[in-house]
């Protein structure tokens, strides 16, 4: 289990019109359920749900139709977004 799984569950809950909570996330998880990981994932989602969605939208482009230059450009943008977020979190 990792925070990415928790974030994915949070997105599912929000799409269903529900507010993510420890109890709701815990019921949807498979395998071991570690409370600190669940809480960290919910906090990560709540801190910036829009950024997570924007990063995913970049990856939904059909990769097979892109040139290498376009693929590199997309990856560079994703790295920049993640680097910016990391800087915000470490301040």
N, C-alpha and C positions, 0 to 999 in steps of 0.2 A: 504494500500500500504506500502511496506517496501523495503529495499535495496536488499533483496534476489530476489524479483520479477524483479527489475531493472537489477541485475547481470544476471539472466536467460535470459532476453531480449537481453542483450549485447552479451551473448554467441550465441544466435540465429542469431543476426546480423553478427557477425564475421563468423559464419558457412556459411552464405550467401555471404561472401566476402565484407561486408559493415563495415565501421568504425562506432562504436557506437557514437551517438551524442544525445544531449538533445531532439532535434526535432524527430529523428527516434524512440527513446525510448518512448517519449510521445505519438506518434501515435499508438504504440502497447499496451499501458497500458490500463487496464480496471479500471473503477471507478475513484476516485479522483486522480488528478495528482498534486503532491506537488513538486515544483521545487527543494527545498533543498534535498528531498529524492532522486530525479532523479540524481542530481549532485553527491551526496554521493555514490550512487550505481555505477555510471560510474567511479568515482575515485577509488572505491574499486576494480572494475573489472580491470581497467587499471593498478593499482598498482602491481597486480600479477595474470594475467589470467591463467598462467600455474598451480599455486598452487591450484586454484579452480578446475581445471580440474582433477588434480591428486587426490584430496580428493574425487571427485565424482567417479573416477575409482575404488577406494577402495570399494565403496558401491554397485557397479554393480555386485559383486559376488553373485551367487545364495545362499541366506542365508539359505534356507532349507537344503542344502547339507553339511553345515558346522557343526562341533562339537561346543559345548559350548566354549571350549578352543580357537578354531580358531576365533570364533565370538568375544570373549573377547580380543584377540590379535589385531584384526582389529580395534576394538573400542579404544583400548589403543593407537594404532598408530595414529588414527584420533585425539584423544585428544592431543597427543604430537604435531602434526602438528599445530593444532589450538592454543595451548599454545605458541609455538614458534612464530607464526604469531602475536599473541597478544603482546608478549614481544617486537617484532620489532616495532609494531605500537605505543607502549607506551613510547619508548625511545625518 
